[in-house]
Amino acid sequence: GSGSSQKKAWSLSNFDIGRMLGRGKFGNVYMAREKESKFVVALKVLFKKQVFADNVEHQVRREIEIQSHLRHPHILRLYGYFHDNERIYLILEYAPEGTLFKELTKQPNRRFPEKQTSIYIKSLASALIYLHEKEVIHRDIKPENLLLGHKGELKIADFGWSVQEPNSRRHTLCGTVDYLSPEMVSGKTHTKSVDIWCLGVLMYELLVGYAPFVDREIKETYKKILKLDYKLPDYVSKAAAHLLGKLLVVNPEERLPLERVMIHPWINAHKN
Ligand SMILES: COCCOc1ccc2cc1OCC(=O)N(C)CCCNCc1c[nH]c3ncnc(c13)N2
Protein backbone atom coordinates (compact mmCIF):
# COMPACT_ATOMS: atom_id res chain seq x y z
CA GLY A 1 0.00 0.00 0.00
CA SER A 2 0.93 3.63 -0.26
CA GLY A 3 3.16 5.30 2.37
CA SER A 4 0.67 7.70 3.85
CA SER A 5 -2.75 6.16 4.23
CA GLN A 6 -4.38 9.53 3.49
CA LYS A 7 -3.58 9.99 -0.25
CA LYS A 8 -7.19 9.21 -1.25
CA ALA A 9 -9.98 11.45 0.08
CA TRP A 10 -12.59 9.07 1.48
CA SER A 11 -16.28 9.73 2.05
CA LEU A 12 -19.26 7.80 3.35
CA SER A 13 -20.40 7.07 -0.23
CA ASN A 14 -17.33 4.81 -0.66
CA PHE A 15 -18.76 2.34 1.87
CA ASP A 16 -21.67 -0.04 2.42
CA ILE A 17 -22.38 0.08 6.17
CA GLY A 18 -22.95 -3.27 7.96
CA ARG A 19 -23.90 -4.27 11.51
CA MET A 20 -22.91 -2.33 14.60
CA LEU A 21 -19.84 -3.87 16.27
CA GLY A 22 -20.08 -1.96 19.54
CA ARG A 23 -20.97 1.26 21.27
CA GLY A 24 -18.34 3.67 22.58
CA LYS A 25 -18.63 6.89 24.57
CA PHE A 26 -18.02 9.16 21.57
CA GLY A 27 -19.78 7.06 18.99
CA ASN A 28 -20.32 3.60 17.62
CA VAL A 29 -18.25 1.18 15.58
CA TYR A 30 -19.75 -0.46 12.47
CA MET A 31 -18.66 -3.13 10.06
CA ALA A 32 -18.32 -1.60 6.58
CA ARG A 33 -17.21 -2.64 3.09
CA GLU A 34 -15.41 -0.38 0.61
CA LYS A 35 -17.54 -0.58 -2.55
CA GLU A 36 -14.85 -0.85 -5.24
CA SER A 37 -12.41 -3.24 -3.55
CA LYS A 38 -15.04 -5.04 -1.42
CA PHE A 39 -12.47 -4.71 1.41
CA VAL A 40 -14.12 -5.10 4.83
CA VAL A 41 -13.21 -2.54 7.49
CA ALA A 42 -14.47 -1.27 10.83
CA LEU A 43 -15.81 2.28 10.74
CA LYS A 44 -15.71 4.17 14.04
CA VAL A 45 -18.07 7.13 13.95
CA LEU A 46 -17.37 9.98 16.39
CA PHE A 47 -19.88 12.76 16.89
CA LYS A 48 -18.15 16.16 16.63
CA LYS A 49 -20.61 17.65 19.14
CA GLN A 50 -19.59 15.07 21.77
CA VAL A 51 -15.88 15.34 20.93
CA PHE A 52 -15.90 19.14 21.27
CA ALA A 53 -18.19 19.05 24.34
CA ASP A 54 -15.64 16.81 26.09
CA ASN A 55 -12.74 18.88 24.74
CA VAL A 56 -11.00 15.78 23.38
CA GLU A 57 -10.62 17.06 19.80
CA HIS A 58 -6.83 17.38 20.22
CA GLN A 59 -6.76 13.83 21.61
CA VAL A 60 -8.65 12.42 18.62
CA ARG A 61 -6.30 14.31 16.28
CA ARG A 62 -3.28 12.87 18.14
CA GLU A 63 -4.68 9.35 18.13
CA ILE A 64 -5.31 9.61 14.35
CA GLU A 65 -1.76 10.95 13.87
CA ILE A 66 -0.24 8.19 16.05
CA GLN A 67 -2.26 5.22 14.85
CA SER A 68 -2.12 6.04 11.12
CA HIS A 69 1.68 5.73 11.19
CA LEU A 70 1.86 2.50 13.19
CA ARG A 71 2.48 -0.85 11.49
CA HIS A 72 2.54 -3.88 13.81
CA PRO A 73 0.73 -7.25 13.73
CA HIS A 74 -0.69 -6.65 17.22
CA ILE A 75 -1.77 -3.04 16.72
CA LEU A 76 -5.08 -2.36 14.95
CA ARG A 77 -4.41 -0.51 11.68
CA LEU A 78 -5.95 2.91 11.03
CA TYR A 79 -6.23 3.05 7.20
CA GLY A 80 -7.59 6.60 6.99
CA TYR A 81 -10.29 9.01 8.12
CA PHE A 82 -12.77 11.58 6.84
CA HIS A 83 -15.47 13.85 8.29
CA ASP A 84 -18.75 15.55 7.43
CA ASN A 85 -20.57 18.35 9.29
CA GLU A 86 -21.56 16.27 12.31
CA ARG A 87 -19.17 13.28 12.43
CA ILE A 88 -15.57 12.10 12.20
CA TYR A 89 -15.10 8.65 10.64
CA LEU A 90 -12.10 6.42 11.38
CA ILE A 91 -11.43 3.69 8.78
CA LEU A 92 -10.00 0.82 10.83
CA GLU A 93 -8.82 -2.76 10.42
CA TYR A 94 -11.75 -5.10 11.14
CA ALA A 95 -11.21 -7.54 14.01
CA PRO A 96 -13.67 -10.41 13.39
CA GLU A 97 -13.39 -11.99 16.84
CA GLY A 98 -14.36 -8.80 18.73
CA THR A 99 -12.98 -7.75 22.11
CA LEU A 100 -10.82 -9.78 24.49
CA PHE A 101 -13.37 -8.79 27.16
CA LYS A 102 -16.12 -10.68 25.31
CA GLU A 103 -13.81 -13.70 24.86
CA LEU A 104 -12.94 -13.60 28.59
CA THR A 105 -16.62 -13.74 29.59
CA LYS A 106 -17.06 -16.81 27.35
CA GLN A 107 -14.33 -18.82 29.15
CA PRO A 108 -15.19 -21.44 31.82
CA ASN A 109 -14.71 -19.65 35.21
CA ARG A 110 -14.28 -16.49 33.06
CA ARG A 111 -10.52 -16.97 32.93
CA PHE A 112 -8.04 -18.16 30.30
CA PRO A 113 -5.70 -21.18 30.55
CA GLU A 114 -2.10 -20.16 31.30
CA LYS A 115 -0.84 -21.08 27.80
CA GLN A 116 -3.41 -18.81 26.10
CA THR A 117 -2.71 -15.99 28.57
CA SER A 118 1.05 -16.25 27.90
CA ILE A 119 0.41 -15.93 24.14
CA TYR A 120 -1.68 -12.75 24.69
CA ILE A 121 0.89 -11.25 27.10
CA LYS A 122 3.78 -11.99 24.69
CA SER A 123 1.87 -10.33 21.80
CA LEU A 124 1.10 -7.29 23.93
CA ALA A 125 4.69 -7.00 25.18
CA SER A 126 5.97 -7.02 21.58
CA ALA A 127 3.41 -4.33 20.59
CA LEU A 128 4.40 -2.21 23.61
CA ILE A 129 8.12 -2.51 22.71
CA TYR A 130 7.23 -1.20 19.23
CA LEU A 131 5.09 1.65 20.70
CA HIS A 132 7.80 2.63 23.18
CA GLU A 133 10.38 2.79 20.37
CA LYS A 134 8.02 5.38 18.83
CA GLU A 135 7.87 7.25 22.16
CA VAL A 136 4.17 6.35 22.58
CA ILE A 137 2.86 5.17 25.96
CA HIS A 138 -0.56 3.56 25.73
CA ARG A 139 -1.86 3.70 29.33
CA ASP A 140 -5.25 2.17 28.55
CA ILE A 141 -4.45 -1.54 28.21
CA LYS A 142 -7.59 -3.33 29.33
CA PRO A 143 -9.67 -6.23 27.90
CA GLU A 144 -12.34 -3.83 26.51
CA ASN A 145 -9.71 -2.14 24.33
CA LEU A 146 -8.02 -5.29 23.06
CA LEU A 147 -9.43 -6.93 19.94
CA LEU A 148 -9.00 -10.34 18.33
CA GLY A 149 -8.14 -10.86 14.65
CA HIS A 150 -9.46 -13.72 12.47
CA LYS A 151 -6.82 -16.11 13.83
CA GLY A 152 -7.66 -14.99 17.40
CA GLU A 153 -4.51 -12.85 17.49
CA LEU A 154 -4.51 -9.86 19.84
CA LYS A 155 -4.78 -6.28 18.49
CA ILE A 156 -4.49 -3.10 20.58
CA ALA A 157 -7.22 -0.58 19.67
CA ASP A 158 -8.68 2.63 21.13
CA PHE A 159 -5.65 4.85 21.40
CA GLY A 160 -7.91 7.52 22.83
CA TRP A 161 -5.63 7.99 25.84
CA SER A 162 -2.19 7.35 24.34
CA VAL A 163 0.20 10.29 24.74
CA GLN A 164 3.77 11.16 23.78
CA GLU A 165 6.14 10.36 26.67
CA PRO A 166 6.85 11.75 29.29
CA ASN A 167 3.54 12.99 30.48
CA SER A 168 1.57 13.82 33.56
CA ARG A 169 -2.10 13.01 33.24
CA ARG A 170 -3.99 16.24 32.44
CA HIS A 171 -7.50 14.87 32.39
CA THR A 172 -9.94 13.59 34.93
CA LEU A 173 -9.90 9.83 34.93
CA CYS A 174 -12.68 8.10 33.07
CA GLY A 175 -13.46 4.43 32.80
CA THR A 176 -12.09 1.82 35.20
CA VAL A 177 -9.54 2.73 37.89
CA ASP A 178 -8.50 -0.92 38.21
CA TYR A 179 -5.63 -0.44 35.77
CA LEU A 180 -4.19 2.72 37.36
CA SER A 181 -0.52 2.48 38.34
CA PRO A 182 0.73 3.76 41.74
CA GLU A 183 2.43 6.75 40.08
CA MET A 184 -0.85 7.68 38.33
CA VAL A 185 -2.85 7.25 41.56
CA SER A 186 -0.41 9.62 43.30
CA GLY A 187 -0.56 12.03 40.33
CA LYS A 188 3.18 11.85 39.64
CA THR A 189 4.45 12.10 36.07
CA HIS A 190 4.61 8.68 34.49
CA THR A 191 6.73 7.09 31.80
CA LYS A 192 6.66 4.03 29.54
CA SER A 193 6.80 1.81 32.62
CA VAL A 194 3.12 2.60 33.26
CA ASP A 195 2.41 0.17 30.40
CA ILE A 196 4.47 -2.55 32.16
CA TRP A 197 2.28 -2.14 35.26
CA CYS A 198 -0.87 -2.40 33.10
CA LEU A 199 0.54 -5.54 31.45
CA GLY A 200 0.76 -7.05 34.95
CA VAL A 201 -2.81 -6.01 35.80
CA LEU A 202 -4.04 -7.51 32.51
CA MET A 203 -2.05 -10.74 33.04
CA TYR A 204 -3.65 -11.11 36.48
CA GLU A 205 -7.15 -10.41 35.12
CA LEU A 206 -6.79 -12.95 32.27
CA LEU A 207 -5.48 -15.65 34.66
CA VAL A 208 -7.92 -15.01 37.52
CA GLY A 209 -11.02 -13.46 35.86
CA TYR A 210 -11.02 -10.13 37.70
CA ALA A 211 -8.49 -7.31 38.27
CA PRO A 212 -6.03 -7.63 41.21
CA PHE A 213 -6.99 -4.42 43.10
CA VAL A 214 -10.73 -4.33 42.44
CA ASP A 215 -12.88 -2.99 45.27
CA ARG A 216 -16.37 -1.48 45.60
CA GLU A 217 -14.90 1.83 46.83
CA ILE A 218 -12.51 3.69 44.52
CA LYS A 219 -10.56 4.94 47.55
CA GLU A 220 -10.06 1.32 48.67
CA THR A 221 -8.82 0.39 45.20
CA TYR A 222 -6.29 3.27 45.34
CA LYS A 223 -5.08 2.06 48.76
CA LYS A 224 -4.69 -1.52 47.49
CA ILE A 225 -2.73 -0.29 44.45
CA LEU A 226 -0.35 1.80 46.55
CA LYS A 227 0.14 -1.04 49.04
CA LEU A 228 0.35 -3.71 46.35
CA ASP A 229 -2.45 -5.47 48.20
CA TYR A 230 -3.52 -8.39 45.94
CA LYS A 231 -4.04 -12.08 46.45
CA LEU A 232 -2.98 -14.86 44.07
CA PRO A 233 -5.32 -17.90 43.91
CA ASP A 234 -3.41 -21.16 44.46
CA TYR A 235 -4.19 -22.41 40.91
CA VAL A 236 -1.80 -19.76 39.52
CA SER A 237 1.52 -21.45 38.65
CA LYS A 238 4.79 -20.46 40.35
CA ALA A 239 6.24 -19.26 37.03
CA ALA A 240 3.21 -17.00 36.41
CA ALA A 241 3.39 -15.71 40.00
CA HIS A 242 7.09 -14.93 39.48
CA LEU A 243 6.42 -12.84 36.36
CA LEU A 244 3.48 -11.03 38.03
CA GLY A 245 5.79 -10.18 40.91
CA LYS A 246 8.18 -8.53 38.45
CA LEU A 247 5.45 -6.47 36.71
CA LEU A 248 3.30 -5.35 39.67
CA VAL A 249 6.08 -3.32 41.30
CA VAL A 250 5.31 0.08 42.90
CA ASN A 251 8.60 1.68 41.86
CA PRO A 252 8.38 2.21 38.03
CA GLU A 253 12.16 1.82 37.62
CA GLU A 254 12.11 -1.67 39.14
CA ARG A 255 9.52 -3.20 36.80
CA LEU A 256 10.82 -5.92 34.46
CA PRO A 257 11.77 -4.36 31.08
CA LEU A 258 9.55 -5.56 28.21
CA GLU A 259 12.51 -7.22 26.47
CA ARG A 260 12.93 -9.40 29.57
CA VAL A 261 9.18 -10.18 29.62
CA MET A 262 9.55 -11.60 26.09
CA ILE A 263 12.13 -14.17 27.26
CA HIS A 264 10.64 -14.97 30.71
CA PRO A 265 10.34 -18.78 31.32
CA TRP A 266 6.54 -18.57 31.82
CA ILE A 267 6.12 -16.78 28.48
CA ASN A 268 8.11 -19.45 26.64
CA ALA A 269 7.17 -22.46 28.80
CA HIS A 270 4.66 -23.63 26.24
CA LYS A 271 7.03 -23.58 23.28
CA ASN A 272 6.53 -27.02 21.79
C1 LIG B 1 -11.12 7.30 19.38
O1 LIG B 1 -11.26 5.95 18.97
C2 LIG B 1 -10.04 5.36 18.60
C3 LIG B 1 -10.25 3.96 18.01
O2 LIG B 1 -10.98 3.20 18.96
C4 LIG B 1 -11.53 1.99 18.56
C5 LIG B 1 -11.24 1.36 17.36
C6 LIG B 1 -11.90 0.16 17.02
C7 LIG B 1 -12.83 -0.39 17.89
C8 LIG B 1 -13.10 0.23 19.12
C9 LIG B 1 -12.44 1.42 19.45
O3 LIG B 1 -12.62 2.09 20.61
C10 LIG B 1 -13.40 1.48 21.65
C11 LIG B 1 -14.83 1.59 21.30
O4 LIG B 1 -15.21 2.47 20.53
N1 LIG B 1 -15.71 0.69 21.82
C12 LIG B 1 -15.57 0.17 23.16
C13 LIG B 1 -16.80 0.22 21.00
C14 LIG B 1 -16.84 -1.29 20.61
C15 LIG B 1 -15.62 -2.11 20.72
N2 LIG B 1 -15.12 -2.59 19.45
C16 LIG B 1 -15.78 -3.69 18.83
C17 LIG B 1 -15.10 -4.29 17.62
C18 LIG B 1 -15.38 -5.54 17.14
N3 LIG B 1 -14.64 -5.76 16.01
C19 LIG B 1 -13.88 -4.67 15.75
N4 LIG B 1 -13.01 -4.43 14.75
C20 LIG B 1 -12.37 -3.26 14.73
N5 LIG B 1 -12.56 -2.29 15.66
C21 LIG B 1 -13.42 -2.49 16.68
C22 LIG B 1 -14.13 -3.71 16.75
N6 LIG B 1 -13.55 -1.54 17.63
The ligand as an ORCA input file, in Angstrom:
! r2SCAN-3c Opt
* xyz 0 1
  C     -11.124      7.304     19.381
  O     -11.261      5.953     18.968
  C     -10.041      5.356     18.601
  C     -10.246      3.963     18.006
  O     -10.983      3.202     18.960
  C     -11.529      1.991     18.560
  C     -11.239      1.360     17.363
  C     -11.901      0.165     17.022
  C     -12.832     -0.386     17.892
  C     -13.103      0.232     19.123
  C     -12.441      1.417     19.450
  O     -12.615      2.087     20.609
  C     -13.398      1.476     21.647
  C     -14.829      1.589     21.296
  O     -15.205      2.469     20.528
  N     -15.712      0.686     21.818
  C     -15.569      0.169     23.157
  C     -16.797      0.219     21.001
  C     -16.844     -1.293     20.610
  C     -15.623     -2.107     20.720
  N     -15.116     -2.586     19.446
  C     -15.785     -3.694     18.833
  C     -15.104     -4.287     17.619
  C     -15.375     -5.538     17.135
  N     -14.644     -5.764     16.012
  C     -13.876     -4.666     15.754
  N     -13.007     -4.427     14.753
  C     -12.370     -3.262     14.732
  N     -12.563     -2.287     15.660
  C     -13.417     -2.491     16.682
  C     -14.134     -3.705     16.748
  N     -13.554     -1.539     17.633
*
